[in-house]
Amino acid sequence: MFSHIMIGTNDVARSKTFYDAIMQVLGYSEGVIDDKGRCMYFSPSGVLGLTKPIDGEDASHGNGMTIGFLASSPEIVDEWHRVGIENGGLTIEDAPGVRGTGDRKLYLGYLRDLDGNKICTTHFMQS
């Protein structure tokens, strides 16, 4: 559905260390710094980028915004959450676990990254 997601940061190198750790848990390679100083993570279906805002203002998180990463199992969600905390992320909401309504059950883990962005991992559970 998405071609790319760009996350604003005030310190690309610091954010790269955090995202390298959590993206590795999900099976992605280390981010690549491009000629504009942005850090990019590539997959066959899209790109995640870390960048200083192009308007020169400080980066800030979006109120009500969440970026969700797909995980292949609840164990991967737990590991992603643990690694995120070890690398400076802040746990938010409830501990990783099952959420959902009716027949739709998800296993989710939420963090705030180093710039306050709300991120999560999602495993879609079988009914």
ChimeraX commands (.cxc) that place a marker at each C-alpha (Angstrom):
marker #1 position 0.00,0.00,0.00 radius 0.5
marker #1 position 2.82,2.43,0.78 radius 0.5
marker #1 position 5.87,3.25,-1.30 radius 0.5
marker #1 position 7.83,4.82,1.53 radius 0.5
marker #1 position 7.67,6.31,5.01 radius 0.5
marker #1 position 9.98,9.13,6.10 radius 0.5
marker #1 position 10.55,9.68,9.82 radius 0.5
marker #1 position 11.89,13.03,10.96 radius 0.5
marker #1 position 14.85,13.01,13.34 radius 0.5
marker #1 position 17.12,15.61,14.86 radius 0.5
marker #1 position 20.11,13.23,14.82 radius 0.5
marker #1 position 20.29,10.78,11.91 radius 0.5
marker #1 position 23.32,8.90,13.26 radius 0.5
marker #1 position 21.71,8.37,16.68 radius 0.5
marker #1 position 18.41,7.27,15.10 radius 0.5
marker #1 position 20.26,4.95,12.70 radius 0.5
marker #1 position 21.75,3.06,15.67 radius 0.5
marker #1 position 18.27,2.59,17.17 radius 0.5
marker #1 position 16.57,1.60,13.89 radius 0.5
marker #1 position 19.46,-0.68,12.81 radius 0.5
marker #1 position 18.87,-2.69,16.00 radius 0.5
marker #1 position 15.08,-2.98,15.77 radius 0.5
marker #1 position 14.95,-3.47,12.00 radius 0.5
marker #1 position 17.51,-6.29,12.25 radius 0.5
marker #1 position 15.06,-8.18,14.49 radius 0.5
marker #1 position 12.54,-7.95,11.63 radius 0.5
marker #1 position 15.09,-9.30,9.14 radius 0.5
marker #1 position 16.21,-6.06,7.46 radius 0.5
marker #1 position 19.78,-5.01,6.70 radius 0.5
marker #1 position 21.52,-2.04,8.28 radius 0.5
marker #1 position 20.35,1.34,7.01 radius 0.5
marker #1 position 22.28,3.05,4.21 radius 0.5
marker #1 position 23.23,6.73,4.39 radius 0.5
marker #1 position 22.49,8.43,1.06 radius 0.5
marker #1 position 24.16,11.48,-0.48 radius 0.5
marker #1 position 21.67,13.78,1.30 radius 0.5
marker #1 position 22.61,12.40,4.73 radius 0.5
marker #1 position 19.39,10.42,5.11 radius 0.5
marker #1 position 19.32,6.83,6.35 radius 0.5
marker #1 position 17.34,4.39,4.20 radius 0.5
marker #1 position 16.07,0.84,4.82 radius 0.5
marker #1 position 15.00,-0.99,1.68 radius 0.5
marker #1 position 12.59,-3.87,1.15 radius 0.5
marker #1 position 11.14,-5.31,-2.06 radius 0.5
marker #1 position 7.93,-3.36,-1.47 radius 0.5
marker #1 position 9.02,-0.07,0.08 radius 0.5
marker #1 position 11.48,2.19,1.85 radius 0.5
marker #1 position 11.77,3.50,5.39 radius 0.5
marker #1 position 13.79,6.71,5.64 radius 0.5
marker #1 position 15.21,8.70,8.55 radius 0.5
marker #1 position 15.81,12.36,7.75 radius 0.5
marker #1 position 16.25,15.79,9.20 radius 0.5
marker #1 position 13.21,17.88,8.19 radius 0.5
marker #1 position 13.83,19.65,4.88 radius 0.5
marker #1 position 12.36,22.90,6.24 radius 0.5
marker #1 position 15.26,23.21,8.69 radius 0.5
marker #1 position 12.98,23.11,11.73 radius 0.5
marker #1 position 13.34,20.58,14.54 radius 0.5
marker #1 position 11.78,17.17,14.01 radius 0.5
marker #1 position 8.71,16.38,16.10 radius 0.5
marker #1 position 6.47,13.36,16.33 radius 0.5
marker #1 position 3.00,13.36,14.82 radius 0.5
marker #1 position 0.21,13.42,17.37 radius 0.5
marker #1 position -2.04,10.46,16.61 radius 0.5
marker #1 position 0.43,8.92,14.16 radius 0.5
marker #1 position 1.70,5.35,14.45 radius 0.5
marker #1 position 4.07,3.54,12.12 radius 0.5
marker #1 position 3.54,-0.20,12.21 radius 0.5
marker #1 position 6.02,-2.85,11.11 radius 0.5
marker #1 position 4.92,-6.36,10.16 radius 0.5
marker #1 position 6.29,-9.22,12.28 radius 0.5
marker #1 position 6.10,-12.91,11.43 radius 0.5
marker #1 position 5.39,-14.12,14.98 radius 0.5
marker #1 position 4.55,-12.96,18.52 radius 0.5
marker #1 position 8.09,-13.91,19.52 radius 0.5
marker #1 position 9.49,-11.46,16.96 radius 0.5
marker #1 position 7.23,-8.73,18.36 radius 0.5
marker #1 position 8.57,-9.45,21.87 radius 0.5
marker #1 position 12.20,-9.44,20.66 radius 0.5
marker #1 position 11.69,-6.20,18.68 radius 0.5
marker #1 position 10.20,-4.55,21.77 radius 0.5
marker #1 position 13.05,-5.77,24.01 radius 0.5
marker #1 position 15.76,-4.63,21.57 radius 0.5
marker #1 position 14.02,-1.28,21.15 radius 0.5
marker #1 position 14.07,-0.64,24.89 radius 0.5
marker #1 position 17.71,-1.74,25.13 radius 0.5
marker #1 position 18.55,0.83,22.45 radius 0.5
marker #1 position 16.82,3.79,24.08 radius 0.5
marker #1 position 13.19,3.39,23.03 radius 0.5
marker #1 position 10.42,3.95,25.55 radius 0.5
marker #1 position 7.69,1.39,26.09 radius 0.5
marker #1 position 4.19,2.83,25.76 radius 0.5
marker #1 position 0.65,1.57,26.07 radius 0.5
marker #1 position 0.39,-1.97,27.42 radius 0.5
marker #1 position 3.12,-4.60,27.31 radius 0.5
marker #1 position 3.32,-6.52,24.01 radius 0.5
marker #1 position 0.34,-8.81,23.68 radius 0.5
marker #1 position -2.93,-9.74,22.00 radius 0.5
marker #1 position -5.34,-6.98,21.05 radius 0.5
marker #1 position -8.31,-6.79,18.75 radius 0.5
marker #1 position -12.02,-7.09,18.52 radius 0.5
marker #1 position -14.21,-9.92,17.35 radius 0.5
marker #1 position -12.40,-12.37,15.10 radius 0.5
marker #1 position -9.54,-9.96,14.31 radius 0.5
marker #1 position -6.72,-10.63,16.76 radius 0.5
marker #1 position -3.33,-8.93,16.58 radius 0.5
marker #1 position -0.20,-9.35,18.65 radius 0.5
marker #1 position 1.24,-5.84,19.06 radius 0.5
marker #1 position 4.17,-4.14,20.75 radius 0.5
marker #1 position 4.50,-0.33,20.98 radius 0.5
marker #1 position 7.48,1.98,21.52 radius 0.5
marker #1 position 8.43,5.63,21.20 radius 0.5
marker #1 position 11.64,6.01,19.22 radius 0.5
marker #1 position 14.44,8.40,20.18 radius 0.5
marker #1 position 12.57,11.39,18.69 radius 0.5
marker #1 position 9.20,10.49,20.22 radius 0.5
marker #1 position 7.64,8.83,17.15 radius 0.5
marker #1 position 5.12,6.12,17.98 radius 0.5
marker #1 position 6.11,2.83,16.33 radius 0.5
marker #1 position 4.84,-0.71,16.70 radius 0.5
marker #1 position 5.18,-4.23,15.42 radius 0.5
marker #1 position 2.14,-6.24,14.41 radius 0.5
marker #1 position 1.64,-9.95,14.02 radius 0.5
marker #1 position -1.74,-10.91,12.51 radius 0.5
marker #1 position -2.94,-13.95,14.43 radius 0.5
marker #1 position -4.86,-16.86,12.95 radius 0.5
marker #1 position -8.55,-17.00,13.86 radius 0.5
marker link #1:1,2 radius 0.2
marker link #1:2,3 radius 0.2
marker link #1:3,4 radius 0.2
marker link #1:4,5 radius 0.2
marker link #1:5,6 radius 0.2
marker link #1:6,7 radius 0.2
marker link #1:7,8 radius 0.2
marker link #1:8,9 radius 0.2
marker link #1:9,10 radius 0.2
marker link #1:10,11 radius 0.2
marker link #1:11,12 radius 0.2
marker link #1:12,13 radius 0.2
marker link #1:13,14 radius 0.2
marker link #1:14,15 radius 0.2
marker link #1:15,16 radius 0.2
marker link #1:16,17 radius 0.2
marker link #1:17,18 radius 0.2
marker link #1:18,19 radius 0.2
marker link #1:19,20 radius 0.2
marker link #1:20,21 radius 0.2
marker link #1:21,22 radius 0.2
marker link #1:22,23 radius 0.2
marker link #1:23,24 radius 0.2
marker link #1:24,25 radius 0.2
marker link #1:25,26 radius 0.2
marker link #1:26,27 radius 0.2
marker link #1:27,28 radius 0.2
marker link #1:28,29 radius 0.2
marker link #1:29,30 radius 0.2
marker link #1:30,31 radius 0.2
marker link #1:31,32 radius 0.2
marker link #1:32,33 radius 0.2
marker link #1:33,34 radius 0.2
marker link #1:34,35 radius 0.2
marker link #1:35,36 radius 0.2
marker link #1:36,37 radius 0.2
marker link #1:37,38 radius 0.2
marker link #1:38,39 radius 0.2
marker link #1:39,40 radius 0.2
marker link #1:40,41 radius 0.2
marker link #1:41,42 radius 0.2
marker link #1:42,43 radius 0.2
marker link #1:43,44 radius 0.2
marker link #1:44,45 radius 0.2
marker link #1:45,46 radius 0.2
marker link #1:46,47 radius 0.2
marker link #1:47,48 radius 0.2
marker link #1:48,49 radius 0.2
marker link #1:49,50 radius 0.2
marker link #1:50,51 radius 0.2
marker link #1:51,52 radius 0.2
marker link #1:52,53 radius 0.2
marker link #1:53,54 radius 0.2
marker link #1:54,55 radius 0.2
marker link #1:55,56 radius 0.2
marker link #1:56,57 radius 0.2
marker link #1:57,58 radius 0.2
marker link #1:58,59 radius 0.2
marker link #1:59,60 radius 0.2
marker link #1:60,61 radius 0.2
marker link #1:61,62 radius 0.2
marker link #1:62,63 radius 0.2
marker link #1:63,64 radius 0.2
marker link #1:64,65 radius 0.2
marker link #1:65,66 radius 0.2
marker link #1:66,67 radius 0.2
marker link #1:67,68 radius 0.2
marker link #1:68,69 radius 0.2
marker link #1:69,70 radius 0.2
marker link #1:70,71 radius 0.2
marker link #1:71,72 radius 0.2
marker link #1:72,73 radius 0.2
marker link #1:73,74 radius 0.2
marker link #1:74,75 radius 0.2
marker link #1:75,76 radius 0.2
marker link #1:76,77 radius 0.2
marker link #1:77,78 radius 0.2
marker link #1:78,79 radius 0.2
marker link #1:79,80 radius 0.2
marker link #1:80,81 radius 0.2
marker link #1:81,82 radius 0.2
marker link #1:82,83 radius 0.2
marker link #1:83,84 radius 0.2
marker link #1:84,85 radius 0.2
marker link #1:85,86 radius 0.2
marker link #1:86,87 radius 0.2
marker link #1:87,88 radius 0.2
marker link #1:88,89 radius 0.2
marker link #1:89,90 radius 0.2
marker link #1:90,91 radius 0.2
marker link #1:91,92 radius 0.2
marker link #1:92,93 radius 0.2
marker link #1:93,94 radius 0.2
marker link #1:94,95 radius 0.2
marker link #1:95,96 radius 0.2
marker link #1:96,97 radius 0.2
marker link #1:97,98 radius 0.2
marker link #1:98,99 radius 0.2
marker link #1:99,100 radius 0.2
marker link #1:100,101 radius 0.2
marker link #1:101,102 radius 0.2
marker link #1:102,103 radius 0.2
marker link #1:103,104 radius 0.2
marker link #1:104,105 radius 0.2
marker link #1:105,106 radius 0.2
marker link #1:106,107 radius 0.2
marker link #1:107,108 radius 0.2
marker link #1:108,109 radius 0.2
marker link #1:109,110 radius 0.2
marker link #1:110,111 radius 0.2
marker link #1:111,112 radius 0.2
marker link #1:112,113 radius 0.2
marker link #1:113,114 radius 0.2
marker link #1:114,115 radius 0.2
marker link #1:115,116 radius 0.2
marker link #1:116,117 radius 0.2
marker link #1:117,118 radius 0.2
marker link #1:118,119 radius 0.2
marker link #1:119,120 radius 0.2
marker link #1:120,121 radius 0.2
marker link #1:121,122 radius 0.2
marker link #1:122,123 radius 0.2
marker link #1:123,124 radius 0.2
marker link #1:124,125 radius 0.2
marker link #1:125,126 radius 0.2
marker link #1:126,127 radius 0.2
view
